[in-house]
Amino acid sequence: MMNQVPLTDADLHAYLDGELPATRRAEIEAYLADHADAAERVNAYREQKLALKALFDPVRSEERRVGKE
């Protein structure tokens, strides 16, 4: 059951990042199970997050390597 706090995009991003308390995470999972449009948005955010990680991880690795020299 969702609490009285509305679901926001910030909640969805925090959900993907694993930054929510267990109770809020469970509320969002229940909401997503009943709302395909929101679940699709979460999947799009997840794909975007993975694409950005793939794009920038090599840069971050290079920065760490250069910083150790």
N, CA, C and O atoms as a GROMACS GRO file, in nm:
protein
  276
    1MET      N    1   0.084  -0.118   0.000
    1MET     CA    2   0.000   0.000   0.000
    1MET      C    3   0.089   0.124   0.000
    1MET      O    4   0.182   0.132   0.080
    2MET      N    5   0.062   0.218  -0.088
    2MET     CA    6   0.138   0.342  -0.094
    2MET      C    7   0.102   0.429   0.025
    2MET      O    8  -0.014   0.436   0.066
    3ASN      N    9   0.203   0.496   0.081
    3ASN     CA   10   0.172   0.593   0.186
    3ASN      C   11   0.114   0.718   0.121
    3ASN      O   12   0.089   0.718   0.000
    4GLN      N   13   0.092   0.822   0.196
    4GLN     CA   14   0.029   0.942   0.144
    4GLN      C   15   0.124   1.031   0.065
    4GLN      O   16   0.079   1.127   0.002
    5VAL      N   17   0.254   1.002   0.066
    5VAL     CA   18   0.350   1.082  -0.008
    5VAL      C   19   0.344   1.039  -0.154
    5VAL      O   20   0.360   0.921  -0.185
    6PRO      N   21   0.321   1.135  -0.246
    6PRO     CA   22   0.312   1.097  -0.388
    6PRO      C   23   0.444   1.044  -0.443
    6PRO      O   24   0.552   1.078  -0.394
    7LEU      N   25   0.432   0.961  -0.543
    7LEU     CA   26   0.549   0.904  -0.609
    7LEU      C   27   0.605   1.008  -0.707
    7LEU      O   28   0.532   1.061  -0.791
    8THR      N   29   0.735   1.036  -0.695
    8THR     CA   30   0.799   1.135  -0.782
    8THR      C   31   0.909   1.070  -0.865
    8THR      O   32   0.949   0.956  -0.838
    9ASP      N   33   0.958   1.141  -0.965
    9ASP     CA   34   1.073   1.091  -1.040
    9ASP      C   35   1.193   1.074  -0.949
    9ASP      O   36   1.273   0.982  -0.968
   10ALA      N   37   1.208   1.161  -0.850
   10ALA     CA   38   1.318   1.147  -0.754
   10ALA      C   39   1.307   1.014  -0.680
   10ALA      O   40   1.409   0.949  -0.654
   11ASP      N   41   1.185   0.974  -0.645
   11ASP     CA   42   1.166   0.843  -0.580
   11ASP      C   43   1.210   0.730  -0.673
   11ASP      O   44   1.274   0.634  -0.629
   12LEU      N   45   1.174   0.742  -0.800
   12LEU     CA   46   1.209   0.637  -0.895
   12LEU      C   47   1.360   0.627  -0.914
   12LEU      O   48   1.414   0.516  -0.922
   13HIS      N   49   1.428   0.740  -0.920
   13HIS     CA   50   1.574   0.737  -0.932
   13HIS      C   51   1.638   0.683  -0.805
   13HIS      O   52   1.733   0.605  -0.812
   14ALA      N   53   1.588   0.723  -0.690
   14ALA     CA   54   1.640   0.670  -0.563
   14ALA      C   55   1.615   0.520  -0.554
   14ALA      O   56   1.698   0.446  -0.502
   15TYR      N   57   1.502   0.476  -0.605
   15TYR     CA   58   1.471   0.332  -0.609
   15TYR      C   59   1.577   0.258  -0.692
   15TYR      O   60   1.629   0.156  -0.649
   16LEU      N   61   1.606   0.311  -0.809
   16LEU     CA   62   1.706   0.248  -0.896
   16LEU      C   63   1.845   0.249  -0.834
   16LEU      O   64   1.923   0.155  -0.852
   17ASP      N   65   1.875   0.355  -0.761
   17ASP     CA   66   2.007   0.368  -0.699
   17ASP      C   67   2.018   0.293  -0.566
   17ASP      O   68   2.125   0.291  -0.505
   18GLY      N   69   1.909   0.231  -0.521
   18GLY     CA   70   1.911   0.156  -0.396
   18GLY      C   71   1.923   0.246  -0.274
   18GLY      O   72   1.982   0.206  -0.173
   19GLU      N   73   1.868   0.366  -0.283
   19GLU     CA   74   1.883   0.464  -0.175
   19GLU      C   75   1.758   0.483  -0.090
   19GLU      O   76   1.751   0.576  -0.011
   20LEU      N   77   1.660   0.396  -0.105
   20LEU     CA   78   1.536   0.411  -0.029
   20LEU      C   79   1.532   0.316   0.090
   20LEU      O   80   1.589   0.207   0.086
   21PRO      N   81   1.464   0.359   0.197
   21PRO     CA   82   1.439   0.266   0.307
   21PRO      C   83   1.354   0.149   0.257
   21PRO      O   84   1.280   0.162   0.160
   22ALA      N   85   1.365   0.037   0.323
   22ALA     CA   86   1.295  -0.085   0.280
   22ALA      C   87   1.145  -0.064   0.266
   22ALA      O   88   1.085  -0.116   0.172
   23THR      N   89   1.084   0.010   0.356
   23THR     CA   90   0.939   0.028   0.347
   23THR      C   91   0.900   0.109   0.223
   23THR      O   92   0.803   0.075   0.156
   24ARG      N   93   0.974   0.215   0.192
   24ARG     CA   94   0.943   0.295   0.073
   24ARG      C   95   0.971   0.214  -0.053
   24ARG      O   96   0.896   0.222  -0.151
   25ARG      N   97   1.079   0.136  -0.051
   25ARG     CA   98   1.111   0.051  -0.166
   25ARG      C   99   0.996  -0.047  -0.194
   25ARG      O  100   0.956  -0.065  -0.309
   26ALA      N  101   0.944  -0.108  -0.089
   26ALA     CA  102   0.833  -0.202  -0.104
   26ALA      C  103   0.708  -0.132  -0.159
   26ALA      O  104   0.637  -0.188  -0.242
   27GLU      N  105   0.683  -0.009  -0.112
   27GLU     CA  106   0.568   0.067  -0.163
   27GLU      C  107   0.583   0.093  -0.313
   27GLU      O  108   0.488   0.078  -0.389
   28ILE      N  109   0.702   0.131  -0.353
   28ILE     CA  110   0.725   0.162  -0.494
   28ILE      C  111   0.716   0.035  -0.579
   28ILE      O  112   0.660   0.038  -0.688
   29GLU      N  113   0.768  -0.075  -0.530
   29GLU     CA  114   0.758  -0.201  -0.603
   29GLU      C  115   0.611  -0.241  -0.622
   29GLU      O  116   0.573  -0.288  -0.730
   30ALA      N  117   0.531  -0.224  -0.519
   30ALA     CA  118   0.388  -0.255  -0.530
   30ALA      C  119   0.321  -0.162  -0.631
   30ALA      O  120   0.238  -0.205  -0.711
   31TYR      N  121   0.357  -0.035  -0.627
   31TYR     CA  122   0.302   0.062  -0.720
   31TYR      C  123   0.339   0.026  -0.864
   31TYR      O  124   0.254   0.028  -0.953
   32LEU      N  125   0.466  -0.008  -0.885
   32LEU     CA  126   0.512  -0.042  -1.020
   32LEU      C  127   0.444  -0.167  -1.072
   32LEU      O  128   0.420  -0.179  -1.193
   33ALA      N  129   0.414  -0.260  -0.985
   33ALA     CA  130   0.344  -0.383  -1.027
   33ALA      C  131   0.205  -0.352  -1.081
   33ALA      O  132   0.153  -0.426  -1.165
   34ASP      N  133   0.145  -0.244  -1.032
   34ASP     CA  134   0.009  -0.208  -1.074
   34ASP      C  135   0.004  -0.097  -1.178
   34ASP      O  136  -0.104  -0.067  -1.230
   35HIS      N  137   0.117  -0.036  -1.210
   35HIS     CA  138   0.119   0.079  -1.302
   35HIS      C  139   0.226   0.058  -1.408
   35HIS      O  140   0.342   0.094  -1.389
   36ALA      N  141   0.185   0.000  -1.520
   36ALA     CA  142   0.280  -0.035  -1.626
   36ALA      C  143   0.352   0.088  -1.681
   36ALA      O  144   0.469   0.079  -1.718
   37ASP      N  145   0.284   0.201  -1.687
   37ASP     CA  146   0.348   0.321  -1.740
   37ASP      C  147   0.465   0.364  -1.652
   37ASP      O  148   0.570   0.402  -1.703
   38ALA      N  149   0.448   0.358  -1.522
   38ALA     CA  150   0.557   0.393  -1.429
   38ALA      C  151   0.669   0.289  -1.437
   38ALA      O  152   0.786   0.324  -1.431
   39ALA      N  153   0.632   0.163  -1.450
   39ALA     CA  154   0.733   0.057  -1.462
   39ALA      C  155   0.815   0.076  -1.589
   39ALA      O  156   0.936   0.053  -1.589
   40GLU      N  157   0.750   0.117  -1.697
   40GLU     CA  158   0.823   0.144  -1.822
   40GLU      C  159   0.919   0.261  -1.804
   40GLU      O  160   1.030   0.260  -1.857
   41ARG      N  161   0.876   0.364  -1.730
   41ARG     CA  162   0.962   0.478  -1.703
   41ARG      C  163   1.086   0.435  -1.624
   41ARG      O  164   1.197   0.478  -1.652
   42VAL      N  165   1.065   0.349  -1.524
   42VAL     CA  166   1.177   0.298  -1.445
   42VAL      C  167   1.273   0.220  -1.534
   42VAL      O  168   1.395   0.234  -1.521
   43ASN      N  169   1.220   0.139  -1.623
   43ASN     CA  170   1.306   0.064  -1.714
   43ASN      C  171   1.384   0.157  -1.806
   43ASN      O  172   1.501   0.131  -1.836
   44ALA      N  173   1.322   0.264  -1.851
   44ALA     CA  174   1.393   0.362  -1.934
   44ALA      C  175   1.503   0.431  -1.854
   44ALA      O  176   1.613   0.453  -1.905
   45TYR      N  177   1.474   0.465  -1.729
   45TYR     CA  178   1.577   0.526  -1.643
   45TYR      C  179   1.692   0.427  -1.621
   45TYR      O  180   1.809   0.466  -1.622
   46ARG      N  181   1.658   0.300  -1.601
   46ARG     CA  182   1.761   0.198  -1.578
   46ARG      C  183   1.852   0.185  -1.702
   46ARG      O  184   1.974   0.179  -1.689
   47GLU      N  185   1.791   0.182  -1.820
   47GLU     CA  186   1.869   0.173  -1.943
   47GLU      C  187   1.957   0.296  -1.962
   47GLU      O  188   2.072   0.285  -2.004
   48GLN      N  189   1.903   0.413  -1.930
   48GLN     CA  190   1.980   0.536  -1.940
   48GLN      C  191   2.098   0.535  -1.843
   48GLN      O  192   2.209   0.574  -1.878
   49LYS      N  193   2.073   0.488  -1.722
   49LYS     CA  194   2.179   0.480  -1.621
   49LYS      C  195   2.291   0.387  -1.668
   49LYS      O  196   2.409   0.419  -1.654
   50LEU      N  197   2.254   0.272  -1.723
   50LEU     CA  198   2.354   0.177  -1.772
   50LEU      C  199   2.432   0.233  -1.890
   50LEU      O  200   2.553   0.212  -1.901
   51ALA      N  201   2.364   0.305  -1.979
   51ALA     CA  202   2.431   0.365  -2.094
   51ALA      C  203   2.530   0.472  -2.049
   51ALA      O  204   2.642   0.480  -2.101
   52LEU      N  205   2.491   0.554  -1.953
   52LEU     CA  206   2.582   0.657  -1.902
   52LEU      C  207   2.701   0.594  -1.831
   52LEU      O  208   2.814   0.641  -1.844
   53LYS      N  209   2.676   0.489  -1.756
   53LYS     CA  210   2.785   0.419  -1.687
   53LYS      C  211   2.884   0.363  -1.788
   53LYS      O  212   3.005   0.376  -1.771
   54ALA      N  213   2.833   0.300  -1.893
   54ALA     CA  214   2.920   0.244  -1.996
   54ALA      C  215   3.000   0.353  -2.066
   54ALA      O  216   3.116   0.333  -2.102
   55LEU      N  217   2.939   0.468  -2.085
   55LEU     CA  218   3.005   0.578  -2.152
   55LEU      C  219   3.114   0.641  -2.066
   55LEU      O  220   3.222   0.673  -2.115
   56PHE      N  221   3.087   0.660  -1.938
   56PHE     CA  222   3.178   0.736  -1.853
   56PHE      C  223   3.272   0.651  -1.767
   56PHE      O  224   3.371   0.704  -1.716
   57ASP      N  225   3.247   0.522  -1.749
   57ASP     CA  226   3.338   0.440  -1.670
   57ASP      C  227   3.480   0.440  -1.724
   57ASP      O  228   3.574   0.446  -1.645
   58PRO      N  229   3.501   0.432  -1.856
   58PRO     CA  230   3.639   0.438  -1.905
   58PRO      C  231   3.708   0.569  -1.870
   58PRO      O  232   3.827   0.571  -1.840
   59VAL      N  233   3.634   0.678  -1.872
   59VAL     CA  234   3.691   0.808  -1.835
   59VAL      C  235   3.728   0.810  -1.687
   59VAL      O  236   3.836   0.856  -1.650
   60ARG      N  237   3.639   0.759  -1.605
   60ARG     CA  238   3.666   0.754  -1.461
   60ARG      C  239   3.787   0.665  -1.432
   60ARG      O  240   3.870   0.699  -1.348
   61SER      N  241   3.798   0.553  -1.502
   61SER     CA  242   3.912   0.464  -1.482
   61SER      C  243   4.041   0.533  -1.521
   61SER      O  244   4.142   0.519  -1.452
   62GLU      N  245   4.039   0.606  -1.631
   62GLU     CA  246   4.157   0.680  -1.676
   62GLU      C  247   4.196   0.787  -1.574
   62GLU      O  248   4.314   0.805  -1.546
   63GLU      N  249   4.097   0.857  -1.519
   63GLU     CA  250   4.126   0.959  -1.419
   63GLU      C  251   4.191   0.897  -1.296
   63GLU      O  252   4.285   0.956  -1.241
   64ARG      N  253   4.145   0.782  -1.253
   64ARG     CA  254   4.205   0.714  -1.138
   64ARG      C  255   4.347   0.670  -1.169
   64ARG      O  256   4.436   0.681  -1.084
   65ARG      N  257   4.369   0.619  -1.292
   65ARG     CA  258   4.502   0.573  -1.329
   65ARG      C  259   4.598   0.691  -1.333
   65ARG      O  260   4.709   0.681  -1.280
   66VAL      N  261   4.560   0.800  -1.395
   66VAL     CA  262   4.645   0.919  -1.407
   66VAL      C  263   4.672   0.978  -1.269
   66VAL      O  264   4.783   1.024  -1.242
   67GLY      N  265   4.573   0.977  -1.182
   67GLY     CA  266   4.590   1.030  -1.048
   67GLY      C  267   4.690   0.953  -0.964
   67GLY      O  268   4.744   1.007  -0.868
   68LYS      N  269   4.715   0.828  -0.998
   68LYS     CA  270   4.809   0.745  -0.920
   68LYS      C  271   4.953   0.762  -0.967
   68LYS      O  272   5.046   0.717  -0.900
   69GLU      N  273   4.972   0.825  -1.082
   69GLU     CA  274   5.108   0.839  -1.136
   69GLU      C  275   5.183   0.950  -1.068
   69GLU      O  276   5.298   0.976  -1.101
   0.00000   0.00000   0.00000
